[in-house]
Structure formats: structure tokens, C-alpha cells
Amino acid sequence: YSFEDMRADYWIFPTLSDGPTAPWYERFFEVYTTSLPYVHWKVVVHQLPGMLGMWVTHALISLMDIKATEIITGVEVDLTTEIRAVGAGNVLSALAVTAFPIDMPCSSNVSAWK
């Protein structure tokens, strides 16, 4: 397969018709508006239980990491504020279409130095 064949079969995103001179937001939305009609929604719905499980796991891991940081540092942390900050980061990440969850891994912060 060539890239043109894969684009024609919608395996990869189509090329942008406006070229590099178009504003980023027009190019950004054009990719999704041209690709969404070809999404296999039955597959997406079938994956929802797994995605829900990942969201719950992410929430629990974030809570445990915040608590671990609190225990190691000995400083009381407002869990509501911290969880809201993680949630706001996740929403911003989703809006930026990075789809990479924001996390506060305890292993890469203060616990790595204790």
C-alpha cells in the first residue's frame, strides 16, 4: 500500500486541501470533519467498557499518588483541589486533542528522592 491508497481507504488522515497557508484551526477541524463520517461507531461503542475502566483506574491512581505525596512530605494536601486540578488538566488535554491523561505520578516526584 502507498500513502495515497491508505488515505483513499481512510486508514490514515486525508491530506489537507487548503495547504500550509490556511490557519491552524481550519486545518485542525478539516481533518476531523472529513474523517468522522468514516468512523465505525459500533467499534467505538464496543470499546466503551474498557475506556470506562481506564478512566476509573486513572482516577484511583491519581488519588493514591496525591496521598502518597502527602504522606512522604508530611504536608497536608487538599485532595479536592488537587483532583480538580488533575481533572482540569485532563479536560484541557482532551480539548487540545492530545488525549494524553494528566497524572501526578508519585514515582517521578518526591518519592523518588526519599
MODELLER restraints for C-alpha pairs under 7 A, 6 or more apart:
rsr = mdl.restraints
at = mdl.atoms
rsr.add(forms.Gaussian(group=physical.xy_distance, feature=features.Distance(at['CA:6:A'], at['CA:12:A']), mean=6.04, stdev=0.5))
rsr.add(forms.Gaussian(group=physical.xy_distance, feature=features.Distance(at['CA:7:A'], at['CA:13:A']), mean=6.20, stdev=0.5))
rsr.add(forms.Gaussian(group=physical.xy_distance, feature=features.Distance(at['CA:7:A'], at['CA:14:A']), mean=5.39, stdev=0.5))
rsr.add(forms.Gaussian(group=physical.xy_distance, feature=features.Distance(at['CA:13:A'], at['CA:31:A']), mean=6.55, stdev=0.5))
rsr.add(forms.Gaussian(group=physical.xy_distance, feature=features.Distance(at['CA:13:A'], at['CA:35:A']), mean=6.89, stdev=0.5))
rsr.add(forms.Gaussian(group=physical.xy_distance, feature=features.Distance(at['CA:14:A'], at['CA:31:A']), mean=6.81, stdev=0.5))
rsr.add(forms.Gaussian(group=physical.xy_distance, feature=features.Distance(at['CA:16:A'], at['CA:27:A']), mean=6.47, stdev=0.5))
rsr.add(forms.Gaussian(group=physical.xy_distance, feature=features.Distance(at['CA:16:A'], at['CA:31:A']), mean=7.00, stdev=0.5))
rsr.add(forms.Gaussian(group=physical.xy_distance, feature=features.Distance(at['CA:62:A'], at['CA:103:A']), mean=6.12, stdev=0.5))
rsr.add(forms.Gaussian(group=physical.xy_distance, feature=features.Distance(at['CA:62:A'], at['CA:104:A']), mean=6.13, stdev=0.5))
rsr.add(forms.Gaussian(group=physical.xy_distance, feature=features.Distance(at['CA:65:A'], at['CA:104:A']), mean=6.34, stdev=0.5))
rsr.add(forms.Gaussian(group=physical.xy_distance, feature=features.Distance(at['CA:65:A'], at['CA:105:A']), mean=5.85, stdev=0.5))
rsr.add(forms.Gaussian(group=physical.xy_distance, feature=features.Distance(at['CA:65:A'], at['CA:106:A']), mean=4.94, stdev=0.5))
rsr.add(forms.Gaussian(group=physical.xy_distance, feature=features.Distance(at['CA:68:A'], at['CA:106:A']), mean=6.67, stdev=0.5))
rsr.add(forms.Gaussian(group=physical.xy_distance, feature=features.Distance(at['CA:69:A'], at['CA:106:A']), mean=6.24, stdev=0.5))
rsr.add(forms.Gaussian(group=physical.xy_distance, feature=features.Distance(at['CA:69:A'], at['CA:110:A']), mean=6.70, stdev=0.5))
rsr.add(forms.Gaussian(group=physical.xy_distance, feature=features.Distance(at['CA:69:A'], at['CA:111:A']), mean=6.90, stdev=0.5))
rsr.add(forms.Gaussian(group=physical.xy_distance, feature=features.Distance(at['CA:70:A'], at['CA:76:A']), mean=5.89, stdev=0.5))
rsr.add(forms.Gaussian(group=physical.xy_distance, feature=features.Distance(at['CA:70:A'], at['CA:77:A']), mean=6.04, stdev=0.5))
rsr.add(forms.Gaussian(group=physical.xy_distance, feature=features.Distance(at['CA:72:A'], at['CA:111:A']), mean=6.69, stdev=0.5))
rsr.add(forms.Gaussian(group=physical.xy_distance, feature=features.Distance(at['CA:86:A'], at['CA:102:A']), mean=6.15, stdev=0.5))
rsr.add(forms.Gaussian(group=physical.xy_distance, feature=features.Distance(at['CA:86:A'], at['CA:103:A']), mean=6.66, stdev=0.5))
rsr.add(forms.Gaussian(group=physical.xy_distance, feature=features.Distance(at['CA:89:A'], at['CA:102:A']), mean=5.84, stdev=0.5))
rsr.add(forms.Gaussian(group=physical.xy_distance, feature=features.Distance(at['CA:90:A'], at['CA:101:A']), mean=5.49, stdev=0.5))
rsr.add(forms.Gaussian(group=physical.xy_distance, feature=features.Distance(at['CA:90:A'], at['CA:102:A']), mean=5.37, stdev=0.5))
rsr.add(forms.Gaussian(group=physical.xy_distance, feature=features.Distance(at['CA:93:A'], at['CA:99:A']), mean=5.85, stdev=0.5))
rsr.add(forms.Gaussian(group=physical.xy_distance, feature=features.Distance(at['CA:93:A'], at['CA:100:A']), mean=6.42, stdev=0.5))
rsr.add(forms.Gaussian(group=physical.xy_distance, feature=features.Distance(at['CA:93:A'], at['CA:101:A']), mean=6.94, stdev=0.5))
